[in-house]
């Protein structure tokens, strides 16, 4: 999985920054709006794990706002309630603008499509 993928998502829950022996770590629980990862097409929520300087960026996100999170790998994990969930390691965390939302919610025919999660 060397290809960079991304999700356009809404933050549902945010954890605090914790210090580990590898550096700072922050976890987010997000709801997927759009994604380029075909394995997340049927997934509603994922856990985002951010390390080091990206942990500081992730700690600054606000619940309910939309963000673009870039990643290149994912794994099976458990959420805070010990339920199975997919987890990604964030490469970048960027706040989504209204124009980003409009671009990704428009399909290849130029029609507004909020229901299909997969961006082809």
Backbone as CSV, one residue per row, in Angstrom:
resi,resn,N_x,N_y,N_z,CA_x,CA_y,CA_z,C_x,C_y,C_z
1,UNK,0.827,-1.194,0.000,0.000,0.000,0.000,0.868,1.254,0.000
2,UNK,1.588,1.524,-1.061,2.425,2.690,-1.136,1.696,3.916,-1.646
3,UNK,0.511,3.733,-2.212,-0.238,4.839,-2.786,-0.886,5.683,-1.692
4,UNK,-0.850,7.003,-1.859,-1.460,7.889,-0.868,-2.959,7.984,-1.130
5,UNK,-3.749,7.704,-0.125,-5.208,7.742,-0.196,-5.708,8.843,0.724
6,UNK,-6.994,9.178,0.624,-7.522,10.160,1.559,-8.989,9.908,1.851
7,UNK,-9.434,10.470,2.965,-10.843,10.463,3.327,-11.262,11.896,3.610
8,UNK,-12.437,12.238,3.153,-13.095,13.484,3.539,-14.044,13.052,4.638
9,UNK,-13.890,13.604,5.826,-14.620,13.065,6.964,-15.064,14.161,7.922
10,UNK,-15.998,13.782,8.785,-16.490,14.656,9.835,-16.052,14.063,11.171
11,UNK,-15.489,14.891,12.030,-14.970,14.424,13.322,-16.133,14.146,14.267
12,UNK,-16.157,12.927,14.813,-17.192,12.518,15.754,-16.692,12.642,17.183
13,UNK,-15.448,12.232,17.400,-14.884,12.257,18.742,-13.377,12.462,18.642
14,UNK,-12.824,13.113,19.651,-11.398,13.417,19.646,-10.791,13.037,20.985
15,UNK,-9.663,12.344,20.937,-8.942,12.008,22.154,-7.886,13.064,22.451
16,UNK,-7.320,13.013,23.628,-6.261,13.944,24.008,-4.913,13.441,23.495
17,UNK,-3.958,14.345,23.421,-2.597,13.945,23.048,-2.006,13.155,24.207
18,UNK,-1.408,12.019,23.875,-0.727,11.240,24.906,0.739,11.080,24.503
19,UNK,1.603,11.044,25.488,3.033,10.848,25.254,3.326,9.355,25.314
20,UNK,3.991,8.845,24.293,4.426,7.454,24.270,5.945,7.440,24.111
21,UNK,6.531,6.262,24.146,7.984,6.197,23.962,8.392,6.528,22.531
22,UNK,7.415,6.522,21.591,7.691,6.865,20.193,7.390,8.320,19.874
23,UNK,6.811,9.044,20.798,6.454,10.444,20.585,4.987,10.683,20.889
24,UNK,4.495,11.850,20.503,3.098,12.212,20.769,2.169,11.398,19.889
25,UNK,0.963,11.117,20.433,-0.038,10.333,19.720,-1.414,10.912,20.034
26,UNK,-2.255,11.021,18.998,-3.626,11.498,19.173,-4.557,10.635,18.327
27,UNK,-5.703,10.283,18.884,-6.680,9.460,18.166,-7.957,10.249,17.926
28,UNK,-8.530,10.057,16.732,-9.810,10.662,16.370,-10.742,9.564,15.896
29,UNK,-12.024,9.737,16.129,-13.038,8.874,15.548,-13.790,9.739,14.545
30,UNK,-13.802,9.320,13.282,-14.393,10.142,12.231,-15.438,9.362,11.448
31,UNK,-16.370,10.098,10.875,-17.394,9.536,10.012,-17.001,9.842,8.572
32,UNK,-16.933,8.808,7.741,-16.488,8.976,6.359,-17.595,9.597,5.511
33,UNK,-17.239,10.666,4.787,-18.151,11.268,3.812,-17.772,10.820,2.402
34,UNK,-16.495,10.909,2.063,-15.962,10.481,0.762,-14.575,9.899,0.968
35,UNK,-14.184,8.956,0.114,-12.868,8.354,0.228,-12.379,7.854,-1.125
36,UNK,-11.069,7.711,-1.260,-10.491,7.103,-2.451,-10.101,5.654,-2.195
37,UNK,-10.296,5.158,-0.989,-9.959,3.779,-0.618,-11.177,2.883,-0.823
38,UNK,-11.066,1.942,-1.741,-12.208,1.083,-2.058,-12.621,0.191,-0.883
39,UNK,-11.710,-0.107,0.035,-12.051,-0.934,1.202,-12.905,-0.193,2.225
40,UNK,-13.009,1.123,2.116,-13.823,1.907,3.043,-15.161,2.311,2.441
41,UNK,-15.497,1.808,1.261,-16.729,2.217,0.576,-17.980,1.857,1.381
42,UNK,-17.942,0.775,2.144,-19.091,0.350,2.945,-18.913,0.647,4.432
43,UNK,-17.873,1.372,4.791,-17.557,1.673,6.187,-18.083,3.052,6.554
44,UNK,-18.689,3.179,7.728,-19.193,4.475,8.173,-18.185,5.244,9.013
45,UNK,-17.532,4.561,9.950,-16.605,5.232,10.864,-15.262,4.534,10.865
46,UNK,-14.213,5.342,11.041,-12.862,4.806,11.180,-12.147,5.558,12.297
47,UNK,-11.091,4.947,12.780,-10.256,5.590,13.793,-9.019,6.138,13.091
48,UNK,-8.659,7.375,13.395,-7.478,8.020,12.828,-6.443,8.132,13.936
49,UNK,-5.248,7.638,13.661,-4.154,7.724,14.617,-3.109,8.665,14.033
50,UNK,-2.774,9.697,14.778,-1.785,10.679,14.326,-0.596,10.659,15.283
51,UNK,0.609,10.694,14.720,1.832,10.630,15.499,2.643,11.908,15.359
52,UNK,3.415,12.214,16.360,4.402,13.296,16.405,3.796,14.644,16.034
53,UNK,4.305,15.327,15.002,3.789,16.663,14.685,2.360,16.610,14.148
54,UNK,1.977,15.509,13.528,0.586,15.375,13.077,-0.375,15.189,14.248
55,UNK,0.135,14.723,15.379,-0.696,14.600,16.577,-1.120,15.973,17.081
56,UNK,-0.229,16.945,16.947,-0.555,18.317,17.346,-1.634,18.873,16.418
57,UNK,-1.508,18.611,15.094,-2.531,19.034,14.135,-3.871,18.370,14.450
58,UNK,-3.838,17.073,14.749,-5.064,16.324,15.027,-5.718,16.789,16.323
59,UNK,-4.919,17.196,17.294,-5.475,17.661,18.566,-6.192,18.998,18.405
60,UNK,-5.867,19.723,17.342,-6.471,21.038,17.108,-7.798,20.954,16.345
61,UNK,-8.189,19.757,15.879,-9.444,19.649,15.130,-10.627,19.871,16.055
62,UNK,-11.741,20.249,15.463,-12.947,20.506,16.249,-14.016,19.498,15.888
63,UNK,-14.693,19.030,16.875,-15.758,18.052,16.691,-16.857,18.645,15.809
64,UNK,-17.311,17.857,14.822,-18.383,18.288,13.938,-17.897,18.949,12.661
65,UNK,-16.615,19.311,12.587,-16.105,19.934,11.373,-15.542,18.881,10.422
66,UNK,-15.421,19.274,9.149,-14.961,18.349,8.116,-13.477,18.555,7.830
67,UNK,-12.779,17.422,7.660,-11.340,17.437,7.416,-11.001,16.448,6.320
68,UNK,-9.892,16.705,5.629,-9.325,15.752,4.688,-8.123,15.137,5.379
69,UNK,-8.113,13.821,5.456,-7.025,13.116,6.116,-6.374,12.196,5.087
70,UNK,-5.094,12.388,4.859,-4.337,11.585,3.907,-3.631,10.463,4.659
71,UNK,-3.577,9.283,4.038,-2.953,8.119,4.670,-2.459,7.176,3.578
72,UNK,-1.625,6.213,3.953,-1.185,5.215,2.981,-1.312,3.789,3.501
73,UNK,-1.754,3.614,4.724,-1.987,2.260,5.233,-3.096,2.274,6.278
74,UNK,-3.702,1.111,6.447,-4.769,0.959,7.433,-4.700,-0.441,8.015
75,UNK,-5.402,-0.641,9.110,-5.408,-1.948,9.766,-6.725,-2.119,10.514
76,UNK,-6.975,-3.332,10.972,-8.134,-3.605,11.817,-7.742,-3.297,13.255
77,UNK,-8.656,-2.651,13.973,-8.371,-2.223,15.342,-9.684,-2.279,16.126
78,UNK,-9.673,-1.770,17.340,-10.888,-1.657,18.142,-11.039,-0.212,18.585
79,UNK,-12.282,0.255,18.723,-12.509,1.628,19.182,-12.542,1.650,20.699
80,UNK,-12.953,2.785,21.268,-12.949,2.948,22.721,-13.949,2.036,23.419
81,UNK,-14.950,1.562,22.673,-15.943,0.636,23.238,-15.593,-0.813,22.956
82,UNK,-14.384,-1.062,22.504,-13.885,-2.404,22.167,-14.654,-3.043,21.010
83,UNK,-15.207,-2.229,20.112,-15.875,-2.715,18.908,-14.871,-2.713,17.759
84,UNK,-14.944,-3.697,16.844,-13.989,-3.711,15.728,-14.189,-2.503,14.812
85,UNK,-13.079,-1.934,14.367,-13.109,-0.743,13.518,-11.817,-0.723,12.709
86,UNK,-11.830,-0.072,11.571,-10.615,0.104,10.777,-9.892,1.345,11.288
87,UNK,-8.570,1.295,11.306,-7.761,2.419,11.792,-6.762,2.808,10.708
88,UNK,-6.558,4.111,10.543,-5.583,4.616,9.596,-4.541,5.437,10.343
89,UNK,-3.346,5.513,9.766,-2.291,6.365,10.314,-2.207,7.608,9.440
90,UNK,-2.461,8.756,10.017,-2.546,10.007,9.264,-1.177,10.483,8.791
91,UNK,-1.110,10.859,7.507,0.072,11.520,6.963,-0.100,13.033,7.009
92,UNK,-1.337,13.496,6.720,-1.677,14.922,6.763,-3.097,15.064,7.268
93,UNK,-3.354,16.135,8.005,-4.699,16.474,8.474,-4.949,17.917,8.042
94,UNK,-5.919,18.092,7.128,-6.193,19.408,6.557,-7.686,19.700,6.692
95,UNK,-8.013,20.912,7.116,-9.413,21.302,7.216,-9.993,21.440,5.808
96,UNK,-11.162,20.829,5.577,-11.810,20.867,4.268,-12.554,22.189,4.096
97,UNK,-12.385,22.793,2.942,-13.091,24.034,2.632,-14.393,23.704,1.908
98,UNK,-15.206,24.711,1.725,-16.470,24.514,1.020,-16.218,24.092,-0.434
99,UNK,-15.178,24.641,-1.062,-14.879,24.256,-2.447,-14.384,22.805,-2.523
100,UNK,-13.615,22.344,-1.534,-13.209,20.931,-1.485,-14.434,20.042,-1.417
101,UNK,-15.361,20.412,-0.565,-16.586,19.632,-0.408,-17.367,19.579,-1.719
102,UNK,-17.480,20.710,-2.394,-18.207,20.750,-3.659,-17.519,19.914,-4.738
103,UNK,-16.197,19.937,-4.764,-15.458,19.153,-5.761,-15.686,17.664,-5.550
104,UNK,-15.537,17.198,-4.320,-15.606,15.762,-4.063,-17.033,15.223,-3.997
105,UNK,-18.009,16.079,-3.817,-19.392,15.625,-3.809,-20.023,15.677,-5.196
106,UNK,-19.245,16.037,-6.215,-19.727,16.048,-7.590,-19.160,14.824,-8.294
107,UNK,-20.030,14.018,-8.937,-19.552,12.805,-9.602,-19.013,13.118,-10.991
108,UNK,-18.608,12.086,-11.720,-17.989,12.277,-13.039,-18.957,12.832,-14.076
109,UNK,-20.258,12.751,-13.814,-21.260,13.316,-14.727,-21.579,14.770,-14.391
110,UNK,-20.931,15.318,-13.378,-21.165,16.699,-12.987,-22.367,16.878,-12.080
111,UNK,-22.913,15.790,-11.551,-24.080,15.851,-10.681,-23.658,15.749,-9.218
112,UNK,-24.393,16.436,-8.361,-24.147,16.396,-6.920,-24.531,15.004,-6.416
113,UNK,-23.604,14.302,-5.774,-23.827,12.919,-5.331,-23.296,12.717,-3.915
114,UNK,-24.094,13.017,-2.878,-23.615,12.845,-1.508,-23.725,11.404,-1.008
115,UNK,-24.334,10.510,-1.775,-24.631,9.167,-1.271,-23.549,8.150,-1.548
116,UNK,-22.837,8.272,-2.652,-21.773,7.335,-2.990,-20.488,7.785,-2.301
117,UNK,-19.935,6.942,-1.435,-18.745,7.333,-0.665,-17.456,7.241,-1.455
118,UNK,-17.408,6.342,-2.431,-16.165,6.085,-3.146,-15.944,7.101,-4.258
119,UNK,-14.756,7.700,-4.283,-14.352,8.615,-5.350,-13.510,7.804,-6.324
120,UNK,-13.945,7.697,-7.549,-13.233,6.877,-8.537,-12.328,7.757,-9.371
